[in-house]
Amino acid sequence: MTPIALIDYRAGNLTSVKKALTAVGAEVFVPESPAEMRRARGIIVPGVGHFAATTAIDGSWIAAIRALLGDRRPLLGICLGMQWLYEGSDEAPDCPGFGVLAGRCFRLRGSSSPERLKVPHVGWNVLEWRRTDTIADGVPDRSQVYFTHSFVAPVTTDTVAETSHGETFASIVQRGRIAGVQFHPEKSGDVGLRILRNFVESAADE
């Protein structure tokens, strides 16, 4: 089985993510210190809640993640974890993100949009492809996945799929070995499991 490090920074319950990863053939472990990450073949940063929670991923953890990226180990951010991949978020303007993807996250307009949609954006919505990349192999265009969030990442050249809720935002991103999904794959049925399987298989390839 492929060892995947699941980073716990106290931003959400890891149980459902661990269960889904185990179902697709991963050996999941939650490192208690950055040193324990050395055996990981891949890294997942999950999370729900406020962007300020990501400050718990401090310098020693960031150094360990960067070291694994330097060894070509893949990284996947889920929901808040995906937003952390960017330079920052308007939700916590003074808190820097990891900065491996360009841009800042912003709040959905919701009731100020022409459709007067509710924020948080909670429920099933559609993925629309902008380009192909390995994290989304085998996932059909316009697949439905499960979201629960208020802040989003901008659509850029790193965007693999986009979704609309009053406005369009990046729902899957990838740049090389770094990927992110704004939705919750562990709650998104076969589509979510396929994306997690793609990630685990990419980790096993190294």
Secondary structure, 3 states (H helix, E strand, C coil): CEEEEECCCCCCCCHHHHHHHHHCCEEEECCCCHHHHHHCCEEEECCCCCHHHHHHCCHHHHHHHHHHHHCCCCEEEECHHHHHCCCEECCCCCCECCCCCCCEEEECCHHHCCCCCCCCEEEEEECEECCCCHHHCCCCCCCEEEEEECEEECCCCCEEEEEECCCEEEEEEEECCEEEECCCHHHCHHHHHHHHHHHHHHHHCC
